[in-house]
Amino acid sequence: MTLHECFGLVARSQQMTVEQLLQRTKRKRIVRPRQAAMLLANENGYSLEEIAEVCDVDPSTVWWGIGRARSYRRAVLRSMRVNGLDPVEFHSTRKMK
């Protein structure tokens, strides 16, 4: 899964565009899905720096966002099911060591 596909999948699950997902705002409706997309991208092998470049933020912001997204992963998966998307795509495709 490409980095842009990670953000696109989460954006679709929240019925928004990728552009909306990447807005520089602190509104919970935007922030939580953006953090979930950061987590998905990281779990698919993308570095903090690569994700930060797409989001136009500092890598430490990505690190923090990934940590927050882990705390509400179940809510995101439930939301994806409600919106008719396959939550299996949200899980990592990277093989664990």
C-alpha positions as CSV (number, residue, x, y, z in Angstrom):
1,M,0.0,0.0,0.0
2,T,1.4,3.4,-1.0
3,L,1.6,6.3,1.4
4,H,-1.1,8.1,-0.5
5,E,-3.3,5.0,-0.5
6,C,-3.1,4.9,3.3
7,F,-4.3,8.5,3.6
8,G,-7.0,7.9,0.9
9,L,-8.4,4.8,2.7
10,V,-8.8,6.6,6.0
11,A,-10.2,9.7,4.2
12,R,-12.8,7.6,2.5
13,S,-13.7,5.8,5.7
14,Q,-14.5,9.2,7.3
15,Q,-16.3,10.5,4.2
16,M,-13.8,13.3,3.5
17,T,-11.1,14.0,0.9
18,V,-7.4,13.6,1.4
19,E,-7.1,17.4,1.1
20,Q,-9.5,17.8,4.1
21,L,-7.6,15.1,6.0
22,L,-4.3,17.0,5.5
23,Q,-5.7,20.4,6.6
24,R,-3.7,22.2,9.2
25,T,-6.4,22.2,11.9
26,K,-6.8,20.9,15.4
27,R,-10.5,19.9,15.0
28,K,-11.1,16.4,16.4
29,R,-13.1,15.5,13.3
30,I,-9.9,16.0,11.2
31,V,-7.1,15.2,13.7
32,R,-8.2,11.7,14.7
33,P,-8.5,10.4,11.1
34,R,-5.2,12.1,10.2
35,Q,-3.5,10.4,13.1
36,A,-5.1,7.0,12.1
37,A,-3.7,7.5,8.6
38,M,-0.2,8.2,10.1
39,L,-0.5,5.0,12.0
40,L,-1.5,3.0,9.0
41,A,1.3,4.4,6.9
42,N,3.8,3.7,9.7
43,E,2.6,0.1,10.0
44,N,3.1,-0.3,6.3
45,G,6.8,0.5,6.6
46,Y,6.9,4.3,6.0
47,S,9.3,6.3,8.2
48,L,8.2,9.2,10.4
49,E,10.1,11.5,8.0
50,E,8.2,10.3,4.9
51,I,4.9,10.7,6.7
52,A,5.8,14.1,8.0
53,E,6.7,15.3,4.5
54,V,3.2,14.3,3.2
55,C,1.5,16.0,6.2
56,D,3.8,19.0,6.2
57,V,4.6,18.6,9.9
58,D,7.6,17.8,12.0
59,P,8.4,14.0,12.4
60,S,7.9,14.4,16.2
61,T,4.3,15.4,15.5
62,V,3.9,12.2,13.5
63,W,5.4,10.2,16.3
64,W,3.0,11.7,18.8
65,G,0.0,11.3,16.4
66,I,0.8,7.6,15.9
67,G,0.8,7.1,19.7
68,R,-2.6,8.7,20.0
69,A,-4.0,6.7,17.1
70,R,-3.0,3.5,18.8
71,S,-5.2,4.4,21.8
72,Y,-8.4,4.7,19.7
73,R,-7.8,2.1,17.0
74,R,-10.9,0.1,17.8
75,A,-13.1,3.2,17.4
76,V,-11.6,3.9,14.0
77,L,-12.1,0.3,12.9
78,R,-15.8,0.4,14.0
79,S,-16.2,3.7,12.1
80,M,-14.8,2.1,8.9
81,R,-17.3,-0.9,9.2
82,V,-20.2,1.5,9.6
83,N,-19.1,3.4,6.5
84,G,-18.9,0.1,4.5
85,L,-15.1,-0.2,4.2
86,D,-13.1,-3.3,5.0
87,P,-11.2,-2.7,8.2
88,V,-8.8,-5.5,7.3
89,E,-7.1,-2.9,5.1
90,F,-6.4,-0.8,8.2
91,H,-4.2,-3.5,9.6
92,S,-0.5,-3.8,8.8
93,T,0.6,-5.6,5.7
94,R,4.2,-5.5,6.9
95,K,5.5,-8.8,8.3
96,M,6.5,-8.7,11.9
97,K,10.0,-9.7,12.8
